[in-house]
């Protein structure tokens, strides 16, 4: 029976349901008066007629927080739960027939000071229930008192209004929480989108740097191939000249061994001419000192590095105008990085300009120095 009684308690007034009992769409039950109190607390600005709401509105079930939407009849448009009302009637009848009278007497609280006296009046001055002896002979004889029934109804109404106020405040808090959660989701989504945009900007900057690195490397490689090919060709010429000199030397040694004087003199003249030609390297080019150096391809990225380190997000419109003016002044002074006041570079214009590489555009041509 105790478990059954708990199921018949209204979650608003915390008393057993009073007729009529209304059933909400979520299948929870409320006293009609309690449902009307909650409805008024949740809809304080709706028009009323004869003390009751007659227009549609909405409130939340105090048990499960499900939103209840009412039509123009308001709370009076909710369906009565006749089954619960019948169960309450049966429970009250069963309780009245099964509980003995002494148990009912024990439910009446007794005065702590006058143990044989029941608490039957209310001290308005001190706000506590007392017995008659306390009023006549005790500490409350000069206090203002009132019947328990009148104070009971007043306090019960206050408690019901307070509960309805808490329910309405909880609904507002739930709405604020929902808005805050939505704001968190919006912040996370906007952050993901902005991170993607920033990564795309930096990827574009990387591609520009990679392309520039490729172009500059190709220039160095082109001069390298040109110089190496020239040196190799010159090496082949010197090799051919050396081979020819070796042949002439061999012919000279053979001629030295010739015993016949006439034949020796006959072969000596052309051989001496060939020896003279082989001893001279005037017709062969010589490599200039420092020809193998590639130090003329110099790169200085100090300005560009400073610009990259000062990259930041775009600020307000005034700062953007100042940034444009600073960028124009920097362009007039020379090739430099785009800067803004405070050393920040716009995220949209942070791509460095062509670096002022101090390098020659073509390899130094080899010069031939005639041998003496």
C-alpha positions in Angstrom: 0.0 0.0 0.0 2.9 2.3 0.7 4.3 1.9 -2.8 0.8 2.5 -4.2 0.5 5.7 -2.2 3.8 6.9 -3.6 2.5 6.5 -7.1 -0.5 8.6 -6.3 1.5 11.7 -5.1 1.4 14.8 -7.2 4.9 16.0 -8.0 3.8 19.7 -7.5 1.9 19.8 -4.2 3.4 16.5 -2.9 0.0 15.5 -1.8 -2.3 12.7 -3.1 -3.9 13.7 -6.3 -7.1 15.7 -5.9 -10.0 15.5 -8.4 -10.0 16.2 -11.2 -6.7 14.5 -12.2 -5.4 15.5 -15.7 -3.2 13.2 -17.8 -0.4 14.9 -19.9 0.7 13.7 -23.3 3.7 12.2 -21.7 1.3 10.0 -19.6 2.2 11.7 -16.3 -0.5 13.0 -14.0 -1.1 16.2 -12.2 -3.8 17.8 -10.2 -5.7 20.2 -12.4 -5.0 23.0 -10.0 -1.3 22.2 -9.9 -1.2 21.9 -13.7 -2.9 25.3 -13.9 -0.4 26.9 -11.5 2.6 25.6 -13.5 0.9 26.8 -16.7 0.4 30.3 -15.3 4.0 30.4 -14.1 5.3 29.4 -17.5 2.9 31.8 -19.4 2.6 34.9 -17.2 1.6 37.2 -20.0 -1.3 35.2 -21.5 -4.8 36.8 -21.1 -7.1 35.3 -18.5 -10.8 35.1 -18.1 -12.6 34.5 -14.8 -9.3 33.7 -13.1 -8.4 30.8 -15.5 -6.4 30.7 -18.7 -8.5 30.2 -21.8 -5.9 30.7 -24.6 -3.4 28.2 -25.8 0.1 28.0 -24.4 2.8 25.6 -23.3 4.7 24.4 -20.3 7.0 21.5 -19.3 6.0 18.4 -17.4 7.6 18.6 -13.9 8.4 14.9 -14.0 10.1 14.3 -17.4 10.5 17.9 -18.8 8.5 17.0 -21.8 6.9 20.1 -23.5 3.1 20.2 -23.2 1.3 22.3 -25.8 -2.2 23.3 -25.0 -5.1 24.4 -27.2 -7.3 27.4 -26.6 -9.0 25.7 -23.7 -5.8 25.7 -21.7 -5.4 23.2 -18.9 -9.2 22.5 -19.0 -8.6 21.0 -22.5 -6.5 18.2 -20.9 -8.1 14.8 -20.6 -9.1 13.6 -17.1 -7.5 10.4 -15.8 -10.6 8.7 -14.5 -8.7 5.5 -13.8 -6.3 7.3 -11.4 -9.3 9.0 -9.7 -11.0 5.7 -9.2 -7.8 4.2 -7.8 -7.5 7.1 -5.4 -11.1 6.6 -4.2 -10.5 2.9 -3.7 -7.2 3.6 -1.9 -8.9 6.1 0.5 -11.7 3.7 1.3 -9.3 0.9 1.9 -7.1 3.1 4.1 -10.0 4.3 6.2 -11.2 0.7 6.7 -7.9 -0.9 7.4 -6.1 1.7 9.6 -7.1 1.6 13.3 -8.0 4.8 15.1 -5.0 4.9 17.4 -2.7 5.0 14.4 -4.5 8.1 13.2 -3.9 9.7 16.6 -0.3 9.0 16.4 -0.1 11.0 13.1 -1.1 14.1 15.0 2.1 15.8 16.2 2.4 16.6 19.9 3.9 19.6 21.6 7.5 19.2 22.7 6.9 21.3 25.9 3.4 20.1 26.8 3.7 16.5 25.8 0.0 15.7 26.4 -1.2 18.6 24.2 -1.7 18.4 20.4 -0.3 21.1 18.1 -3.5 22.8 17.0 -2.8 26.5 16.5 -0.1 28.5 14.7 2.0 31.3 16.2 2.0 34.0 13.5 4.6 36.1 15.5 7.3 33.4 15.6 6.1 31.4 12.5 5.8 28.0 14.4 2.9 25.7 15.2 2.1 25.4 18.9 -0.5 23.9 21.3 -3.2 25.7 23.3 -1.2 25.5 26.5 1.7 27.4 24.9 -0.7 30.2 24.0 -2.4 30.4 27.4 0.4 29.7 29.8 3.6 29.3 27.8 6.1 31.5 25.9 3.6 32.4 23.2 0.9 33.9 25.4 1.5 37.4 24.0 1.9 36.3 20.4 -0.6 36.6 17.5 -2.0 33.2 16.6 -4.2 31.8 13.9 -6.0 28.4 13.1 -3.8 25.8 11.6 -6.2 25.3 8.7 -6.0 28.9 7.5 -2.2 29.0 7.7 -2.0 25.6 6.1 -3.8 26.7 3.0 -1.8 29.9 2.9 1.6 28.2 3.2 0.5 25.5 0.8 -0.4 28.1 -1.8 3.0 29.8 -1.2 4.8 26.5 -1.6 2.9 25.7 -4.7 3.6 29.1 -6.2 7.3 28.7 -5.3 7.4 25.3 -6.9 5.8 26.7 -10.0 8.3 29.6 -10.0 11.2 27.1 -9.7 9.8 25.1 -12.6 9.5 28.2 -14.8 13.0 29.3 -13.8 14.3 25.8 -14.6 12.7 26.1 -18.1 14.5 29.4 -18.6 17.8 27.9 -17.4 17.4 25.0 -19.8 16.8 27.4 -22.6 20.0 29.3 -21.7 22.0 26.1 -21.5 20.7 25.1 -24.9 21.8 28.4 -26.4 25.2 28.1 -24.8 25.6 24.6 -26.2 24.6 25.8 -29.6 27.2 28.7 -29.3 29.9 26.1 -28.4 29.0 24.1 -31.5 29.1 27.2 -33.7 32.5 28.2 -32.3 33.9 24.8 -33.0 32.5 24.8 -36.6 33.8 28.3 -37.3 37.2 27.4 -35.9 37.4 24.3 -38.2 36.5 26.4 -41.2 39.0 29.2 -40.4 41.8 26.6 -39.8 41.0 25.2 -43.2 41.3 28.6 -44.8 44.5 29.4 -43.1 46.0 26.1 -44.1 45.0 26.7 -47.7 46.8 30.2 -47.6 50.0 28.7 -46.2 49.9 25.8 -48.7 49.7 28.4 -51.5 52.6 30.2 -50.0 54.6 26.9 -49.8 53.9 26.3 -53.5 55.2 29.7 -54.5 58.4 29.1 -52.5 58.9 25.6 -54.0 58.4 27.0 -57.5 61.0 29.8 -56.8 63.4 27.3 -55.4 63.0 25.2 -58.5 63.7 28.1 -60.8 66.8 29.2 -58.9 68.2 25.7 -58.7 67.7 25.3 -62.5 69.8 28.5 -63.1 72.7 27.1 -61.0 72.4 23.7 -62.6 72.4 25.3 -66.1 75.7 27.2 -65.4 77.2 24.0 -63.9 76.5 22.0 -67.0 77.8 24.8 -69.2 81.1 25.1 -67.3 81.5 21.3 -66.9 81.0 20.8 -70.7 83.5 23.5 -71.5 86.1 22.0 -69.1 85.6 18.5 -70.5 85.9 19.7 -74.1 89.1 21.6 -73.2 90.4 18.4 -71.5 89.8 16.4 -74.7 91.8 19.0 -76.7 94.7 18.9 -74.3 94.6 15.1 -74.4 94.7 15.0 -78.2 97.6 17.4 -78.1 99.5 15.3 -75.6 98.9 12.2 -77.7 100.2 13.9 -80.8 103.3 15.1 -78.8 104.0 11.5 -77.7 103.9 10.2 -81.2 106.3 13.0 -82.4 108.6 12.1 -79.4 108.6 8.5 -80.5 109.4 9.5 -84.0 112.3 11.7 -82.7 113.8 8.9 -80.7 113.6 6.6 -83.7 115.3 9.2 -85.9 118.1 9.6 -83.3 118.9 5.9 -83.9 119.2 6.3 -87.7 122.9 5.5 -88.7 122.7 6.8 -92.3 123.5 10.5 -92.3 121.7 11.4 -95.5 118.5 9.7 -94.4 118.9 11.2 -91.0 119.2 14.7 -92.4 116.4 14.1 -94.8 113.9 13.3 -91.9 115.2 15.8 -89.5 113.8 19.0 -91.0 110.1 18.0 -91.0 110.5 16.4 -87.7 111.9 19.5 -86.1 109.0 21.5 -87.5 106.6 19.0 -85.9 108.5 19.2 -82.6 108.2 23.0 -82.6 104.4 22.8 -83.2 104.0 20.2 -80.5 106.0 22.3 -77.9 103.6 25.2 -78.4 100.2 25.3 -76.7 99.2 28.8 -77.9 96.3 27.5 -79.9 94.8 25.9 -76.7 92.5 27.8 -74.3 93.4 28.2 -70.7 90.9 28.4 -67.8 90.8 31.7 -66.0 91.5 31.8 -62.3 88.3 31.3 -60.3 86.4 30.0 -63.3 85.1 27.0 -61.2 83.6 29.3 -58.5 79.8 29.6 -58.2 79.8 32.2 -55.4 78.1 34.7 -57.6 74.8 33.0 -57.0 74.1 34.6 -53.6 70.7 34.8 -51.9 69.7 37.0 -49.0 66.4 36.3 -47.3 66.7 38.5 -44.3 63.8 40.8 -45.3 61.6 37.9 -46.4 62.3 36.0 -43.2 61.4 39.0 -41.2 58.2 39.4 -43.2 57.3 35.7 -42.7 57.9 35.8 -39.0 55.6 38.8 -38.7 52.6 37.1 -40.5 49.4 37.7 -38.5 45.7 37.9 -39.1 44.0 40.9 -40.7 42.8 43.4 -38.1 39.9 46.0 -38.4 39.4 48.3 -41.4 41.5 51.1 -40.0 44.5 48.8 -39.6 44.0 47.5 -43.1 44.2 51.0 -44.5 47.4 51.7 -42.5 48.7 48.4 -43.8 48.1 49.4 -47.4 49.9 52.7 -46.9 52.8 51.0 -45.3 53.0 48.5 -48.1 53.0 51.3 -50.7 55.8 53.1 -48.9 57.8 49.9 -48.7 57.4 49.3 -52.4 58.8 52.8 -53.2 61.9 52.3 -51.0 62.8 49.0 -52.7 62.0 45.3 -52.8 60.9 44.5 -49.3 58.3 42.6 -47.4 54.7 43.9 -46.8 54.3 45.0 -43.2 51.6 46.5 -41.0 52.0 48.7 -37.9 53.4 46.5 -35.1 55.2 44.2 -37.6 52.2 42.0 -38.6 51.8 40.8 -42.1 48.3 40.3 -43.5 47.4 36.7 -43.7 45.9 37.3 -47.2 48.9 39.2 -48.5 51.7 37.4 -46.6 53.2 35.9 -49.8 56.7 37.3 -50.0 57.6 39.2 -53.1 60.4 38.0 -55.4 63.5 37.8 -53.2 66.2 40.3 -53.9 68.7 37.7 -54.8 72.1 39.2 -55.5 73.1 36.8 -58.2 74.2 36.9 -61.8 71.7 35.8 -64.4 74.3 34.1 -66.7 77.6 32.3 -66.0 80.8 34.1 -66.6 82.2 33.2 -70.0 85.6 31.6 -70.0 88.4 33.6 -71.4 91.3 32.2 -73.3 94.8 33.4 -72.3 97.3 32.8 -74.9 100.4 31.0 -73.8 103.7 32.4 -74.3 
